[in-house]
């Protein structure tokens, strides 16, 4: 229990519009221990970024709302703390790397000043030495702290954003597709750097990504997310072990990845589109796209099955009720 850093309990998030509510996150529960890394995987629109913004308390005011559940960080429910306390937590204890470094950096301030600002906001009155140290940690010559964002390449800008996020050595790092805007070679370098720094500082991490290959290289646990739900959750070994049962959506994600050991001429993608979060289907949300769909799946929300070693699957396929219905 003492090793537990973050615990999400049945978190539900919706966005209010003039005409209807968008149900973005629908009952997410997961745990993260100190020093662990969790890969949060799913298609665009699954609710991954919304979940991360909910942890930081950065949902758009008056539009986004965590209307149910608990987000327990170091024994404290972040949904109950005042905004002043959240400002102390952001940057110091929980930091986030956003997708696009260009929108995360202010074009009229030097990168050194922007990193120094993070440190000053959290009590460091003389941040210059720490700025040099953190730039060196992400592979940038400290002499370049007087440069502006436009003077760096995309990969270097992302390194600066990572430096800002890690400046105060937070307990938890939320990395929202940190390499999406980068080419493949630079992606590998940045991911290796994040993994190395995370292990050096003992920082826990939630890595949001579409790429299961990235998860395999950097994460200890994996959560597969679909339509605002965690449909499969387990250790890296459990989720990547082909001999174990898996959620049909997880099988589809792996089927969409080229396999050099296979002689298949075509990939086997998941057909159809993710459901509209303002008009979710009855029963299991994945049922309209699932090859194993039964009448039970269309009528009743997916059931949770947890194996003896903690591997969780949210699918009727593995429940006794479905087996009896099939018989």
VENPEKA-V609029 format. One record per helix or strand. SS is the DSSP state (~ for helix, > for strand). FROM is the first residue (numbers start at 1). LEN is the number of residues. Records with the same first field share a line. If there is no record, write none. Layout:
# VENPEKA-V609029
SS=FROM-LEN, FROM-LEN
This chain:
# VENPEKA-V609029
>=4-13, 21-13, 37-5, 64-10, 76-2, 90-1, 94-4, 110-1, 148-1, 172-5, 204-6, 221-6, 229-7, 304-3, 312-3
~=48-9, 83-7, 101-4, 111-11, 128-10, 142-5, 149-3, 154-13, 184-18, 212-7, 236-5, 248-8, 287-3, 295-5, 316-3, 320-7
